[in-house]
Amino acid sequence: MIRRRHLLQVSAGLLAAPAIVEKVGAQSAFDWKQCKGQKIEVNLQKSPRSDRLQARQKDFEELTGIKVGSEQIPEQQQRPKVAMEMATGRPSFDVVNVAMHVQKSLVEKAKWMEDLRPYIASPTLTAPDFDMADFFPAGMKVATGKDGKINVLAINQDVFILMYNKELLAAKGVAVPQTMDELLAAAIKLTDKDKGVYGFVGRGLKNANVVLYDNMLLGWDQETITADGKKLLTDTPAAIEAATFYQKIMRDCAPPGSVGFNWNEAQTTFSQGRAAMWWDAIGFTAPLIDKTKSKVSEVVGFAPVPAGPKGRWSATFMDAIGIPAAAKNKNAAWLYTQWAAGKTMMNDYLQTGSGTPPRSSPYLNPAVKSGSPFKPDWFDSALASLKIARSGLPEIVPVTEFRDNLGVALTNIIGGADPATELKKATETFQPVLDKSNEA
């Protein structure tokens, strides 16, 4: 449980200016109906949070009198679509969902987003109970540019966890793995190809596979790039060892065709009882406990990811929402943004297992936990993972190209190619791209 002292630390560490927090907390003439009759368009990336925003969209429309048109687009299509529209200066949306773990550098460099500080500071535009001090410092750090501009508001700090099938583990006398060596040994033991049951499932699809590999690499206490963002670390001894581990568990213990799996294929495989363990984001867990969608709803367990040779860290990815600088209906867009990032929706995200909110209050709300279909191990895993969270992707502009490049190497490695050779090739190919980006 997060203690009061921790909450005071969170408040003290908030990057937003104290004056902003004071103004938000003041009494005001704020009215949710101030933009009644207006219409906004919302562009969302497909995710469990977006599902909840659309499911409760009528609540917002009734609250504000604003009509909302919203669409969800799969991440690999949404990001280039958003980039293309933003580049024209005439985006078709007033609110946009941004994956800051991928797009932070681009958002800041291209000056895509409206500065939210004036909106937050306005007593007429922001509800007095919005409570900026409730956001974790990690979320505010991602949301805030080097110039102090608040470009977005975080709505989710996803963390990677280990999901496991209690029944399959018990049948083979396998304990929940605490280390990556134990994970591999368990996955080998749990694999029964004759019965169509595999010990492990994970992302193998080019680009999507990078986030799983990156989390494994964190177990060697290494990221994919130096702290200054200038030199790749994708062909170091640690990177090769992590890739060798990834190769072995995917080749020996994962279902046929896993080289083409993104999170949704892995989710389906696990939920149908065809894989004993799945390593991925906690935000994808809600369908696993849904009896209408999952065959493992009564036997699924959750745990922090296993430790590597040099430590235990969970990859984290920040999902945010904001207003394009060229948006047409900015005040109405801000009402939607603060609603999507407000306490009510954050409670909803956590209670439904749709993500791990970047606010403190949901974790302290007894009603959220008691009203949730998730058992204590899910909440315990979420909090434990937030405490050991580290960035799962490098903070660079060409991060999509980075994922594509390294993703090809990982795909080849799953296919049986030599990890050292593939990683060296990928590093030599992408380093000039990174150099050019840093010079721009």
Buried (B, 14 or more C-beta within 10 A) or exposed (E): EBEEEEBEEBBEEBBBBEEBBEBBBEEBEBEBEBBEEBEBBBBBBBBBBBBBBBEBBEEBEEEBBBBBEBBBBEBBEBBEBBBEBBEEEEBEBBBBBBBBBBBBBBBBEBBBBBBBBEBBBBBEBBBBEBBBBBBBBBBBBBBBBEEEBBBBBBBBBBBBBBBBBBBBBEEEEBEBBBBBBBBBBBBBBBBBEEEEBBBBBBBBBBBBBBBBBBBBBBBBBBBBBEEEBEEBBBBBEBBBBBBBBBBBBBBBBBBEEBBEBBBBBBBBBBBEBBBBBBBBBBBBBBBBBEEEBBBBBEBBBBBBBBBBBEEBBBBBBBBBBBBBBBBBBBBBBBBBBBBBBBBBBBBBBBBBBBBBBBBBBBBBBEEBBEEBEBEEBBBBBBBBBBEBBBBBBBBBBBBBBBBBBBBBBBBBBBEEBBBBBBBBBBBEBBBEBBEEBEEE
